[in-house]
Amino acid sequence: MFGTAIIVFREVLEAAIIIGIVAAATRDVPGRGRWISSGLLLGLLGSALVASFTGRISEFASGMGQELFNALILGVAVLMLAWHNIWMASHGAELAANARKVGKAIHDGVSTAPVLLAVIGIAVLREGSETVLFLYGIATSQQVDGSTLLLGGAIGVVAGTTVGYTLYKGLLRIPLRWFFSATSLLVLLLAAGMASQAAHFLIQADLIPGLVTPLWDTSAVLSEQSILGRVLHSLIGYDASPAGMQLVFYVATLVTIAAGMKLVNTNKPNKSQLKTAS
């Protein structure tokens, strides 16, 4: 549930920020609400379509072996989470700036109001599609039931919408980088936990060696069935008795994504460079 809530919160907040920026910049545009609502609806419908195709793919691939299919889904989810964290580390501010430019262009009459529908629809579709894949990966790695997944998703939607709305109204003065720094760390740990679970499925399918199995066993100290154990399993991929190869996958994922985020931040131009270029 916690992993679900974090993923959904992050995605909803990103979409809410884009919607809020465009909405604030087009406050005086006639019919703005109709175009924004239509874009939101189309984006949600597109995300639902992606979700239906994910289920169909699962049915078609069921004959390839459940362990191999689960590992494949988790691998794709890890790659998407890695791309998401690294891309947002370098383009988050640019994304917000572009949304602000679009809103100003519509307000000034340079662009037409239907552009609102496209901008909002694409933002919701992108974040919604990513959410579908990530949640499918969480369901695969943590084997959670539908009600738990739904509850975590609902918490994430409410939290993301609330924070996004308060930012839009100017009621929240906390810097956005705090939110994204905290959620980026949690997403990083979620990705590492998924990679560890992917290794677990591959070991079960006898496709890779386990190295040392188990590497340790802390079930007597902290069982995965306990409340704390479940929380840690959801947040950081805690495994009471992991194989050595799971630890290799976990650490390799952590190091790779963290290095990618650091690299793009290092190469990102600072404010003085941007002013000079402009």
C-alpha positions in Angstrom: 0.0 0.0 0.0 2.8 2.4 0.9 4.6 1.9 -2.4 1.4 2.4 -4.3 0.6 5.6 -2.4 4.1 7.0 -3.1 4.0 6.2 -6.8 0.5 7.6 -7.3 1.2 10.7 -5.2 4.3 11.5 -7.2 2.5 11.1 -10.6 -0.6 12.9 -9.6 1.4 15.8 -8.1 3.4 16.2 -11.3 0.2 16.3 -13.4 -1.4 18.6 -10.9 1.5 21.0 -11.1 1.3 21.2 -14.9 -2.5 21.7 -14.8 -2.2 24.3 -12.0 0.4 26.3 -13.9 -1.6 26.4 -17.1 -4.8 27.1 -15.3 -3.3 30.0 -13.4 -1.8 31.5 -16.6 -5.2 31.3 -18.4 -7.4 32.5 -15.6 -9.1 35.1 -17.7 -9.5 33.0 -20.9 -13.2 32.4 -21.7 -14.2 28.7 -21.5 -11.0 27.7 -19.8 -12.7 25.3 -17.4 -14.4 23.4 -20.2 -11.1 22.9 -22.1 -9.2 21.9 -19.0 -12.0 19.4 -17.9 -12.1 17.9 -21.4 -8.3 17.4 -21.5 -8.4 15.8 -18.0 -11.2 13.4 -19.1 -9.4 12.5 -22.3 -6.1 11.9 -20.4 -7.9 9.6 -17.9 -9.6 7.7 -20.7 -6.3 7.2 -22.4 -4.7 5.9 -19.2 -7.6 3.5 -18.8 -7.0 2.2 -22.3 -3.3 1.6 -21.4 -4.4 -0.3 -18.3 -6.7 -2.6 -20.4 -3.8 -3.4 -22.8 -1.6 -4.2 -19.8 -4.1 -6.8 -18.6 -4.4 -8.2 -22.1 -0.6 -8.5 -22.5 -0.5 -10.4 -19.1 -3.1 -12.9 -20.4 -1.3 -13.4 -23.7 2.1 -13.9 -22.0 0.8 -16.3 -19.3 2.2 -19.3 -21.2 5.8 -18.1 -21.0 6.1 -19.1 -17.4 4.8 -17.0 -14.5 8.2 -16.4 -13.0 9.8 -15.2 -16.2 6.8 -13.0 -17.0 6.9 -11.4 -13.5 10.6 -10.8 -13.9 10.0 -9.2 -17.3 7.3 -6.9 -16.0 9.4 -5.9 -13.0 12.4 -5.2 -15.3 10.4 -2.9 -17.5 9.0 -1.1 -14.4 12.6 -0.7 -13.0 13.7 0.8 -16.3 10.7 3.2 -16.3 11.3 4.3 -12.7 15.0 4.8 -13.5 14.2 6.9 -16.6 11.5 8.8 -14.6 13.9 9.8 -11.8 16.8 10.7 -14.1 14.6 12.6 -16.6 12.8 14.6 -13.9 16.2 15.4 -12.3 17.2 17.3 -15.4 13.9 18.4 -17.0 11.5 19.0 -14.1 12.0 22.8 -14.1 12.0 22.9 -17.9 8.6 21.1 -17.9 7.1 23.6 -15.6 8.6 26.5 -17.6 7.1 25.2 -20.8 3.7 24.8 -19.2 3.9 28.5 -18.1 4.9 29.6 -21.6 1.9 27.7 -23.1 -0.5 29.3 -20.6 0.9 32.8 -21.4 0.6 32.2 -25.1 -3.0 31.2 -24.8 -3.7 34.2 -22.5 -2.1 36.6 -24.9 -4.0 35.1 -27.9 -1.0 33.7 -29.6 -2.3 30.1 -29.2 -5.9 29.0 -29.2 -7.9 27.6 -26.2 -8.0 24.1 -27.6 -4.3 23.9 -26.9 -5.3 23.7 -23.3 -7.1 20.4 -24.0 -4.0 19.0 -25.7 -1.5 20.1 -23.0 -3.7 18.8 -20.1 -4.6 15.6 -21.9 -1.0 14.7 -22.7 0.2 15.5 -19.2 -2.6 13.3 -17.6 -2.1 10.5 -20.2 1.7 10.5 -19.6 1.5 10.4 -15.8 -1.5 8.0 -15.9 0.2 5.6 -18.2 3.4 5.5 -16.1 1.2 5.0 -13.0 -0.4 1.9 -14.6 2.9 0.3 -15.4 4.4 1.1 -12.0 1.4 -0.2 -10.1 1.5 -3.4 -12.2 5.1 -3.8 -11.1 4.2 -3.2 -7.5 1.4 -5.8 -7.6 3.8 -8.3 -9.2 6.7 -7.8 -6.8 4.7 -7.5 -3.6 1.7 -9.7 -4.5 -0.8 -7.3 -3.0 -4.5 -7.7 -3.4 -6.7 -5.4 -5.4 -8.3 -3.7 -2.3 -4.8 -2.8 -0.9 -3.7 -1.5 -4.3 -6.9 0.6 -4.6 -6.5 2.0 -1.1 -2.9 3.0 -1.6 -3.8 4.5 -5.0 -6.7 6.5 -3.4 -4.4 7.9 -0.7 -1.9 8.9 -3.4 -4.6 10.6 -5.5 -6.0 12.5 -2.6 -2.6 13.6 -1.3 -1.2 14.6 -4.8 -4.4 16.5 -5.7 -4.5 18.3 -2.3 -0.8 19.4 -2.5 -1.3 20.4 -6.2 -4.4 22.4 -5.4 -2.8 24.2 -2.5 0.2 25.1 -4.6 -2.2 26.4 -7.3 -4.0 28.6 -4.7 -0.7 29.8 -3.3 -1.5 28.4 0.1 1.6 26.1 0.3 5.0 27.8 0.6 7.1 24.7 0.9 9.7 24.6 -2.0 8.7 21.9 -4.6 12.2 20.6 -4.6 11.6 19.2 -1.1 8.7 17.1 -2.3 10.5 15.8 -5.3 13.8 15.1 -3.5 11.9 13.0 -0.9 9.8 11.2 -3.5 12.8 10.7 -5.8 14.6 8.9 -2.9 11.6 6.7 -2.2 11.1 5.9 -5.9 14.8 5.0 -6.1 14.4 2.5 -3.2 11.2 1.1 -4.8 13.1 0.5 -8.1 15.9 -1.3 -6.2 13.3 -3.4 -4.4 11.6 -4.3 -7.7 15.0 -5.3 -9.2 15.6 -7.6 -6.2 12.2 -9.2 -6.7 12.9 -9.6 -10.4 16.2 -11.5 -9.5 14.1 -13.6 -7.1 11.8 -14.7 -9.9 14.7 -15.4 -12.3 16.4 -17.5 -9.6 13.1 -19.5 -9.2 13.0 -20.1 -12.9 16.7 -21.3 -12.8 17.8 -18.7 -15.2 20.4 -17.1 -13.0 22.3 -18.5 -10.0 21.3 -17.5 -6.5 25.0 -17.2 -5.4 24.4 -17.6 -1.6 20.9 -18.7 -0.7 19.9 -17.3 1.7 22.5 -14.6 2.2 21.1 -14.0 5.7 17.8 -14.7 7.6 16.4 -12.0 9.8 12.9 -13.4 9.9 13.2 -14.2 13.6 14.1 -10.5 14.2 11.8 -8.9 11.7 9.4 -11.0 9.8 8.0 -9.8 6.4 4.6 -10.7 7.7 4.8 -8.2 10.6 3.5 -4.7 10.1 6.9 -3.1 10.1 8.2 -5.8 7.8 5.4 -5.2 5.3 6.1 -1.4 5.5 9.8 -1.9 4.9 9.1 -4.4 2.1 6.8 -1.9 0.4 9.2 1.1 0.8 12.7 -0.3 0.4 12.2 -3.9 -0.8 13.1 -5.5 2.5 13.5 -9.3 2.3 14.1 -11.3 5.4 16.1 -14.1 3.6 17.4 -12.8 0.3 19.7 -14.7 -2.1 23.1 -13.1 -2.8 22.1 -12.3 -6.4 19.1 -10.3 -5.1 21.5 -8.1 -3.2 23.6 -7.7 -6.4 20.6 -6.5 -8.3 19.5 -4.2 -5.5 22.8 -2.5 -5.1 23.5 -2.3 -8.9 20.1 -0.6 -9.4 20.6 1.9 -6.6 24.1 2.8 -7.8 23.1 3.1 -11.5 20.0 5.3 -11.0 21.8 7.5 -8.4 24.8 7.9 -10.6 22.5 8.8 -13.5 20.7 11.5 -11.4 23.9 12.9 -10.2 25.3 13.0 -13.8 22.4 14.9 -15.2 22.4 17.3 -12.3 26.1 18.0 -12.8 25.6 18.6 -16.5 22.5 20.8 -16.0 23.2 24.5 -16.7 22.9 26.8 -13.7 20.9 30.0 -13.6 23.8 32.2 -14.6 24.5 30.1 -17.6 20.9 30.2 -18.7 20.9 34.0 -18.4 24.0 34.3 -20.4 22.6 32.0 -23.1 19.4 34.1 -23.3 
